[in-house]
Amino acid sequence: MDLAIAIILALAALILKYMKIGDWFSPWMITLVIWSAIMFLVPLHAEILYPLSDQFYISLALWVPIICVSSILTYSLMPRASGKDVHLREMHLNKAIFTVLYVISMIITPLYLYQIMQIVTMFDTTDMLYNIRVYAVYGDNTFGFLNYSFVINQSLLVVAIWHYPKIPKWQLITIYLANVLSCFAIMEKGGVFYMVSTTLFVLFEKRIIKTRSIVITILVIIGLFFLMNSTRELQSEDVDSMTFVDFFAIYVVSPAVAFGKVAVDISDQVGSHTLEVIYLFLERFGMDIEVHNKLQVFVWVPLPTNVYTIFQPFYQDFGYVGVAFFALIYGFLSGLIYRHYRNGSGFCRCLYAYFVYALILQFYQENIFLSMVFVIQMMFFLYLMLQDKIKLSFKSSSL
């Protein structure tokens, strides 16, 4: 059954590609390819993972058709800009604001890492890498403006890649290094994946690389993530090392299996998982609100995991209706931004890179609604760098 679903989804992607409805990075293509790959991999791990649940199959049957149809309709029904390769036309860059944010990044990124290291090194240095991750999840990261280093770095990265080679190579390299430091500061693989997915997306759209290069890069990154995870876990005596098969099963296949362990929340708070950012703000204003822990509980499938696919918050809050409704919202938003990007919008060209990242990781977890503050902040910084209304001048006037 799983292989049949994989074949059906793959054929649907190939038919759409043959009909030239979007490219490989369109919302519907990403969705079809990702879930086709997952359904193909599930039987290969049947001996070490529990079977998929009916709950997952029903959610998948709702999610994929709705997000694909809604994104295609939104993209197709919106006005289309005339001209060849209009999506690759030169976009405006406010160099002054870009430079200001770049300088800020070069200052606050090492300072943020320094603050983290100061705290972490107070404990046993033999567990340093593991303690960095523990502090990132459980620690009180009250570093003021330094906390913006992550979002500033990711915003700078996508803008710089799109504008290269007009952005100097040395500047682009330092932006990459700043992003690496941000990832190291919290030992987070998601930031590395954002760097990779954004780079591949932009280079593919600029016709610098082809599909084969993407496949090879993904295989290399999977190996890098495995080494990164193994290094972090070997730093702790309490964590057993895992094989590559276990790693692949836990981080790629197990979320779909673990989703079967998710139950509908009977809390009186409407949308407490999907809209947890709103409840977090309400709690900070003194209201008696239940806020869920940043780190989700582990379940065994039978390997331990605490990620449950993109369906999880929507199903927990609203059941299958929530899965269907937010598939419609996801399809509309991604189709809207993708159409504006293809019409030449510089802002949507950069913003869609984050949607590519979120859509690719839909087999893993939700990254738009649960990261709404981050997305809004990124939109703000992208707007500043790409608008032409605010002018800054560093020239001194003569007296």
Residue pairs with C-beta under 8 A, 6 or more apart in sequence:
2 39
2 40
2 42
2 43
2 52
3 39
3 40
3 43
5 36
5 39
5 60
6 36
6 37
6 38
6 39
6 40
7 36
9 32
9 33
9 35
9 36
9 39
9 64
10 32
10 33
10 36
12 32
12 68
13 29
13 32
13 33
13 36
16 22
16 28
16 29
16 32
16 72
17 23
17 24
17 29
21 28
21 72
21 76
22 28
22 29
22 72
22 75
22 338
23 29
23 204
23 205
24 30
24 33
24 204
24 211
24 214
25 201
25 204
25 205
25 356
26 71
26 75
26 338
27 67
27 68
27 71
27 75
27 330
27 331
27 334
27 335
27 338
27 355
27 359
28 67
28 68
28 71
28 72
30 356
30 359
30 360
31 64
31 67
31 68
31 71
31 359
31 362
32 64
32 68
34 359
34 360
34 362
34 363
35 60
35 64
35 362
35 363
38 252
38 253
38 256
38 363
41 252
41 253
42 49
42 52
42 253
42 256
42 257
45 245
45 248
45 249
45 253
48 245
48 246
48 249
48 302
48 303
49 249
49 253
49 254
49 257
49 301
49 302
49 303
50 257
50 260
50 301
50 302
51 257
52 256
52 257
52 260
53 257
53 259
53 260
54 260
55 259
55 260
55 262
55 315
56 256
56 257
56 259
56 260
56 309
56 311
58 320
59 259
59 309
59 311
59 315
59 320
59 323
60 311
62 320
62 323
62 324
62 327
63 310
63 311
63 323
63 324
63 327
64 327
66 324
66 327
66 328
66 331
67 327
67 328
67 330
67 331
67 334
68 331
69 331
70 327
70 328
70 330
70 331
70 332
70 335
71 330
71 331
71 332
71 334
71 335
71 338
72 335
73 335
74 331
74 332
74 335
74 336
74 339
75 335
75 336
75 338
75 339
75 342
78 336
78 339
79 343
80 339
80 342
80 343
81 342
81 343
81 344
83 89
86 342
86 343
86 344
87 205
87 341
87 342
87 343
87 344
87 349
88 205
88 206
89 344
91 162
91 163
91 344
91 346
91 349
91 386
92 346
92 386
92 387
92 388
93 159
93 163
93 166
93 346
93 385
93 386
94 384
94 385
94 386
94 387
94 388
94 390
94 392
96 391
96 392
96 393
96 394
97 384
97 385
97 390
97 392
98 156
98 159
98 385
100 392
101 152
101 155
101 156
101 381
101 384
101 385
102 156
102 171
102 175
104 152
105 149
105 152
105 153
105 156
105 175
105 178
106 174
106 178
108 145
108 146
108 148
108 149
108 152
109 149
109 153
109 178
109 181
109 182
110 181
111 146
112 143
112 146
112 147
112 149
112 182
112 185
113 181
113 182
113 184
113 185
115 143
115 146
116 132
116 135
116 136
116 185
116 186
119 135
119 139
120 128
120 131
120 132
120 135
121 128
123 131
124 131
126 235
127 235
127 236
127 237
128 235
129 187
129 231
129 232
129 235
130 232
130 233
130 235
130 236
130 239
131 235
132 184
132 185
132 186
132 187
133 186
133 187
133 188
133 232
135 141
136 185
136 186
136 187
136 188
137 294
137 295
138 294
138 295
141 147
148 377
149 178
149 182
149 185
150 182
150 186
150 191
150 374
151 374
151 377
151 378
151 381
152 381
153 175
153 178
153 179
153 182
154 179
154 182
154 191
154 194
154 198
154 354
154 378
155 350
155 378
155 381
155 382
155 385
156 175
156 178
156 381
156 385
157 175
157 176
157 179
157 195
157 198
158 198
158 202
158 350
158 353
158 354
158 382
159 350
159 382
159 385
159 386
160 167
160 171
160 172
160 175
161 172
161 198
161 199
161 202
161 203
162 202
162 346
162 349
162 350
164 172
176 195
179 191
179 195
180 192
180 195
182 191
183 189
183 191
183 192
183 195
187 232
189 225
189 228
189 229
190 361
190 367
192 221
192 224
192 225
192 228
193 221
193 225
193 357
193 360
193 361
194 354
194 357
196 217
196 218
196 221
197 353
197 356
197 357
197 360
198 353
198 354
198 356
198 357
200 209
200 213
200 214
200 217
201 353
201 356
202 353
203 209
203 213
204 210
204 211
204 214
222 248
225 247
225 251
226 244
226 247
226 248
229 242
229 247
229 251
230 241
230 242
230 247
233 239
233 240
233 241
233 242
234 241
242 250
246 303
249 303
250 303
250 304
250 305
251 307
251 364
252 363
252 364
254 301
254 303
254 305
254 307
255 305
255 307
255 308
255 309
255 363
255 364
255 365
256 309
256 363
257 301
257 305
258 299
258 301
258 305
258 306
258 307
258 308
258 309
259 308
259 309
259 311
259 312
259 315
261 299
261 301
261 308
262 308
262 311
262 312
262 315
262 316
263 316
264 315
264 316
264 317
264 318
264 319
265 272
265 273
265 316
265 317
267 290
269 279
269 289
269 290
270 317
271 317
271 318
272 279
272 290
272 292
272 317
273 292
273 312
273 313
273 316
273 317
274 313
274 314
274 316
274 317
274 318
274 322
274 326
274 369
274 370
275 317
275 369
276 291
276 292
276 313
276 370
277 369
277 370
277 372
277 373
279 289
279 290
279 291
280 291
282 289
283 289
283 291
295 306
296 306
296 307
296 308
297 306
298 304
298 305
298 306
299 305
299 306
307 364
307 365
308 365
309 362
309 363
309 364
309 365
310 361
310 362
310 363
310 364
310 365
310 366
310 367
311 323
312 365
312 366
313 366
313 369
313 370
314 322
314 323
314 325
314 326
314 366
315 322
315 323
316 322
318 325
326 369
330 368
333 355
333 368
334 352
334 355
334 359
337 348
337 351
337 352
337 355
338 348
338 352
338 355
340 347
340 348
341 348
341 349
341 351
341 352
346 386
347 382
347 383
347 386
350 382
350 386
351 378
351 379
351 382
354 375
354 378
355 368
357 367
358 366
358 367
358 368
361 367
368 375
384 390
